[in-house]
Amino acid sequence: MAKVYKSVGGRKLTKVIAQNEGVQAEVEARTFEIAVRAEEILKQHRADGHSQILVEEGKVDRYVVLSDDRGQKAALSIEYGREAYTVTRKDRYGNEFEVEVGEMDGLYVLATASHLPKKRKGKVRLD
């Protein structure tokens, strides 16, 4: 019968495997593939060019991120969609008026690029 050890040299076995050179090379290659697909999907829908795809590196993992920090900070709405809502604004004279912001379906950029199922999280309410 084989014995499975929980640690190797005082380090957790899962961490030893995750930090293996071959595993890290595969993680990097897959991350790059997903990022390229996500960028292609985003380019098809980009209106003003504020959103972008970034790759972030952790200690072991890498992450493909949909960032909208340069735009309206709407990455969550871009991915999952949003419900319609009303915003109160003021004109230059201080008069208030309401603006209706329309509903938007999600683009599921990251889910599609990762070949993951498009799970509806419910549309985001911004009011």
Backbone as CSV, one residue per row, in Angstrom:
resi,resn,N_x,N_y,N_z,CA_x,CA_y,CA_z,C_x,C_y,C_z
1,MET,0.844,-1.172,0.000,0.000,0.000,0.000,0.895,1.242,0.000
2,ALA,0.508,2.219,-0.806,1.273,3.462,-0.909,0.918,4.391,0.238
3,LYS,1.909,5.167,0.637,1.680,6.158,1.679,1.823,7.550,1.056
4,VAL,0.841,8.409,1.291,0.859,9.772,0.752,1.212,10.723,1.890
5,TYR,2.255,11.478,1.683,2.705,12.424,2.700,2.031,13.771,2.485
6,LYS,1.708,14.449,3.579,1.083,15.773,3.497,2.104,16.872,3.270
7,SER,3.381,16.552,3.541,4.416,17.566,3.368,5.695,16.922,2.852
8,VAL,6.513,17.752,2.240,7.812,17.332,1.730,8.822,18.355,2.207
9,GLY,9.783,17.915,2.992,10.804,18.845,3.501,10.204,19.967,4.321
10,GLY,9.107,19.707,5.028,8.473,20.717,5.862,7.507,21.629,5.119
11,ARG,7.364,21.444,3.801,6.441,22.262,3.010,5.248,21.416,2.589
12,LYS,4.064,22.029,2.551,2.860,21.313,2.127,3.055,20.772,0.714
13,LEU,2.582,19.550,0.506,2.727,18.896,-0.790,2.059,19.706,-1.898
14,THR,0.904,20.275,-1.618,0.211,21.068,-2.644,1.038,22.277,-3.076
15,LYS,1.755,22.884,-2.129,2.599,24.037,-2.467,3.823,23.600,-3.268
16,VAL,4.401,22.448,-2.916,5.550,21.918,-3.665,5.148,21.672,-5.115
17,ILE,3.978,21.067,-5.314,3.500,20.795,-6.673,3.211,22.097,-7.409
18,ALA,2.531,23.026,-6.754,2.160,24.297,-7.388,3.383,25.100,-7.811
19,GLN,4.471,24.992,-7.068,5.673,25.762,-7.382,6.638,25.026,-8.302
20,ASN,6.262,23.838,-8.721,7.084,23.065,-9.648,7.256,23.855,-10.941
21,GLU,8.458,23.781,-11.526,8.767,24.551,-12.736,7.805,24.256,-13.884
22,GLY,7.519,22.990,-14.106,6.614,22.602,-15.185,5.200,23.094,-14.953
23,VAL,4.745,23.011,-13.717,3.400,23.489,-13.372,3.326,24.995,-13.577
24,GLN,4.329,25.726,-13.128,4.338,27.180,-13.289,4.388,27.579,-14.762
25,ALA,5.127,26.826,-15.577,5.180,27.116,-17.019,3.802,26.924,-17.645
26,GLU,3.094,25.881,-17.241,1.749,25.628,-17.773,0.762,26.701,-17.311
27,VAL,0.857,27.110,-16.050,-0.013,28.172,-15.534,0.220,29.455,-16.325
28,GLU,1.480,29.779,-16.587,1.803,30.989,-17.349,1.268,30.899,-18.780
29,ALA,1.427,29.736,-19.417,0.948,29.564,-20.794,-0.573,29.676,-20.860
30,ARG,-1.273,29.036,-19.941,-2.741,29.090,-19.944,-3.240,30.496,-19.642
31,THR,-2.576,31.174,-18.724,-2.958,32.551,-18.393,-2.812,33.441,-19.617
32,PHE,-1.712,33.281,-20.342,-1.488,34.067,-21.555,-2.576,33.790,-22.588
33,GLU,-2.926,32.518,-22.798,-3.976,32.154,-23.757,-5.315,32.791,-23.388
34,ILE,-5.672,32.713,-22.124,-6.941,33.289,-21.663,-6.933,34.799,-21.843
35,ALA,-5.813,35.440,-21.495,-5.709,36.901,-21.625,-5.845,37.334,-23.084
36,VAL,-5.232,36.598,-24.005,-5.321,36.933,-25.434,-6.765,36.791,-25.920
37,ARG,-7.435,35.686,-25.542,-8.838,35.500,-25.944,-9.718,36.591,-25.349
38,ALA,-9.494,36.930,-24.076,-10.296,37.969,-23.414,-10.113,39.318,-24.105
39,GLU,-8.883,39.636,-24.466,-8.624,40.903,-25.162,-9.329,40.941,-26.511
40,GLU,-9.348,39.833,-27.228,-10.045,39.770,-28.519,-11.545,39.970,-28.331
41,ILE,-12.118,39.333,-27.318,-13.553,39.480,-27.043,-13.866,40.918,-26.653
42,LEU,-13.048,41.506,-25.800,-13.281,42.879,-25.343,-13.177,43.864,-26.507
43,LYS,-12.239,43.653,-27.417,-12.081,44.549,-28.565,-13.332,44.584,-29.443
44,GLN,-14.057,43.459,-29.505,-15.272,43.405,-30.315,-16.367,44.310,-29.758
45,HIS,-16.309,44.612,-28.464,-17.383,45.364,-27.812,-16.945,46.735,-27.307
46,ARG,-15.695,47.029,-27.388,-15.167,48.252,-26.803,-15.681,49.475,-27.541
47,ALA,-16.279,50.380,-26.787,-16.804,51.608,-27.385,-15.780,52.734,-27.312
48,ASP,-15.221,52.962,-26.121,-14.316,54.098,-25.969,-12.915,53.700,-25.510
49,GLY,-12.649,52.436,-25.359,-11.293,51.984,-25.085,-10.801,52.105,-23.669
50,HIS,-11.678,52.328,-22.686,-11.208,52.473,-21.314,-10.904,51.139,-20.643
51,SER,-11.681,50.127,-20.931,-11.491,48.819,-20.291,-10.266,48.135,-20.883
52,GLN,-9.648,47.293,-20.053,-8.488,46.562,-20.534,-8.355,45.238,-19.789
53,ILE,-7.635,44.324,-20.389,-7.351,43.037,-19.781,-5.941,43.103,-19.214
54,LEU,-5.816,42.725,-17.954,-4.519,42.710,-17.282,-4.223,41.309,-16.778
55,VAL,-2.949,40.990,-16.611,-2.537,39.738,-15.975,-1.825,40.121,-14.690
56,GLU,-2.348,39.630,-13.581,-1.762,39.887,-12.268,-1.076,38.608,-11.794
57,GLU,0.045,38.765,-11.104,0.774,37.605,-10.593,0.724,37.575,-9.080
58,GLY,0.331,36.423,-8.545,0.376,36.187,-7.111,1.648,35.430,-6.788
59,LYS,1.744,34.901,-5.581,2.930,34.133,-5.202,3.032,32.838,-6.000
60,VAL,1.897,32.227,-6.272,1.871,30.962,-7.005,1.005,31.075,-8.257
61,ASP,-0.115,31.737,-8.158,-1.093,31.807,-9.244,-0.932,33.066,-10.080
62,ARG,-1.607,33.048,-11.230,-1.723,34.223,-12.083,-3.202,34.446,-12.342
63,TYR,-3.581,35.692,-12.530,-4.987,36.053,-12.657,-5.184,36.921,-13.890
64,VAL,-6.217,36.610,-14.664,-6.625,37.456,-15.782,-7.722,38.363,-15.244
65,VAL,-7.530,39.672,-15.402,-8.404,40.663,-14.775,-8.999,41.584,-15.836
66,LEU,-10.300,41.827,-15.730,-10.965,42.839,-16.542,-10.949,44.121,-15.722
67,SER,-10.190,45.102,-16.184,-10.042,46.351,-15.443,-10.710,47.495,-16.192
68,ASP,-11.420,48.329,-15.451,-12.007,49.531,-16.030,-11.644,50.728,-15.158
69,ASP,-10.477,50.697,-14.542,-10.034,51.779,-13.661,-9.865,53.107,-14.403
70,ARG,-9.581,53.047,-15.698,-9.399,54.280,-16.469,-10.717,54.869,-16.944
71,GLY,-11.792,54.077,-16.886,-13.089,54.516,-17.402,-14.077,54.796,-16.294
72,GLN,-15.223,54.148,-16.352,-16.309,54.385,-15.406,-16.281,53.419,-14.231
73,LYS,-15.209,52.639,-14.097,-15.074,51.647,-13.032,-16.253,50.674,-13.076
74,ALA,-16.535,50.182,-14.273,-17.727,49.373,-14.500,-17.398,47.943,-14.912
75,ALA,-16.256,47.412,-14.501,-15.851,46.069,-14.916,-16.896,45.024,-14.543
76,LEU,-17.483,45.144,-13.368,-18.505,44.183,-12.936,-19.724,44.242,-13.856
77,SER,-20.151,45.440,-14.218,-21.285,45.602,-15.134,-20.941,45.097,-16.530
78,ILE,-19.716,45.288,-16.959,-19.297,44.809,-18.280,-19.366,43.287,-18.316
79,GLU,-18.892,42.646,-17.276,-18.877,41.181,-17.239,-20.279,40.603,-17.079
80,TYR,-21.058,41.112,-16.112,-22.340,40.486,-15.753,-23.581,41.256,-16.175
81,GLY,-23.444,42.493,-16.639,-24.601,43.296,-17.011,-25.098,44.131,-15.845
82,ARG,-26.141,44.936,-16.103,-26.711,45.783,-15.041,-28.175,46.045,-15.347
83,GLU,-28.905,46.377,-14.304,-30.298,46.784,-14.452,-30.338,48.275,-14.775
84,ALA,-31.456,48.713,-15.320,-31.642,50.142,-15.565,-31.766,50.853,-14.222
85,TYR,-31.298,52.095,-14.157,-31.418,52.881,-12.935,-31.466,54.364,-13.286
86,THR,-31.872,55.146,-12.315,-32.002,56.591,-12.507,-30.984,57.308,-11.629
87,VAL,-30.354,58.325,-12.187,-29.369,59.121,-11.466,-29.843,60.569,-11.439
88,THR,-29.704,61.217,-10.288,-30.032,62.636,-10.185,-28.759,63.442,-10.435
89,ARG,-28.830,64.388,-11.330,-27.691,65.244,-11.688,-28.083,66.701,-11.484
90,LYS,-27.085,67.565,-11.508,-27.332,69.017,-11.438,-26.719,69.669,-12.657
91,ASP,-27.459,70.648,-13.203,-26.893,71.399,-14.307,-26.002,72.506,-13.738
92,ARG,-25.451,73.316,-14.598,-24.503,74.347,-14.131,-25.172,75.436,-13.297
93,TYR,-26.498,75.486,-13.286,-27.222,76.465,-12.474,-27.695,75.886,-11.146
94,GLY,-27.391,74.617,-10.904,-27.799,73.978,-9.657,-29.158,73.300,-9.712
95,ASN,-29.799,73.332,-10.864,-31.098,72.668,-11.014,-30.896,71.155,-11.134
96,GLU,-31.680,70.407,-10.378,-31.575,68.955,-10.426,-32.445,68.382,-11.536
97,PHE,-31.957,67.322,-12.153,-32.730,66.593,-13.150,-32.319,65.129,-13.082
98,GLU,-33.185,64.264,-13.573,-32.916,62.832,-13.526,-32.500,62.314,-14.897
99,VAL,-31.568,61.384,-14.876,-31.094,60.749,-16.103,-31.314,59.250,-15.957
100,GLU,-31.946,58.652,-16.929,-32.177,57.200,-16.936,-30.982,56.526,-17.601
101,VAL,-30.366,55.601,-16.899,-29.266,54.804,-17.441,-29.851,53.443,-17.784
102,GLY,-29.712,53.044,-19.016,-30.370,51.833,-19.494,-29.759,50.527,-19.017
103,GLU,-30.562,49.484,-19.136,-30.126,48.131,-18.807,-29.057,47.694,-19.808
104,MET,-28.157,46.837,-19.356,-27.100,46.341,-20.225,-26.885,44.857,-19.947
105,ASP,-26.849,44.059,-20.995,-26.530,42.645,-20.834,-25.027,42.499,-20.613
106,GLY,-24.648,41.496,-19.861,-23.230,41.232,-19.616,-22.557,40.677,-20.855
107,LEU,-21.274,40.947,-20.979,-20.492,40.434,-22.102,-19.799,39.121,-21.761
108,TYR,-19.642,38.817,-20.479,-18.999,37.584,-20.013,-17.645,37.381,-20.676
109,VAL,-16.855,38.430,-20.701,-15.540,38.405,-21.348,-14.645,37.352,-20.698
110,LEU,-14.506,37.391,-19.393,-13.607,36.470,-18.693,-14.137,35.045,-18.711
111,ALA,-15.428,34.879,-18.511,-16.019,33.536,-18.522,-15.854,32.885,-19.891
112,THR,-16.108,33.622,-20.950,-15.979,33.087,-22.301,-14.520,32.771,-22.623
113,ALA,-13.630,33.678,-22.298,-12.200,33.473,-22.585,-11.632,32.295,-21.813
114,SER,-12.184,32.010,-20.641,-11.702,30.913,-19.797,-12.415,29.601,-20.090
115,HIS,-13.370,29.630,-21.011,-14.204,28.458,-21.325,-14.951,27.972,-20.087
116,LEU,-15.417,28.929,-19.294,-16.218,28.619,-18.115,-17.686,28.886,-18.436
117,PRO,-18.606,28.233,-17.724,-20.024,28.516,-17.981,-20.381,29.941,-17.580
118,LYS,-21.294,30.542,-18.329,-21.749,31.898,-18.031,-22.789,31.822,-16.931
119,LYS,-22.381,32.009,-15.716,-23.312,31.954,-14.585,-23.835,33.347,-14.318
120,ARG,-25.148,33.466,-14.335,-25.758,34.760,-14.042,-25.637,35.027,-12.567
121,LYS,-25.052,36.121,-12.226,-24.918,36.533,-10.840,-26.065,37.451,-10.456
122,GLY,-26.962,37.701,-11.384,-27.980,38.729,-11.158,-27.397,40.034,-11.656
123,LYS,-28.201,40.829,-12.238,-27.687,42.098,-12.765,-27.341,43.024,-11.633
124,VAL,-26.312,43.786,-11.831,-25.809,44.694,-10.807,-26.694,45.925,-10.723
125,ARG,-27.099,46.282,-9.516,-27.865,47.522,-9.304,-26.887,48.561,-8.785
126,LEU,-26.854,49.698,-9.434,-25.893,50.733,-9.069,-26.497,51.885,-8.290
127,ASP,-27.791,51.835,-7.950,-28.371,52.969,-7.230,-28.319,52.769,-5.737
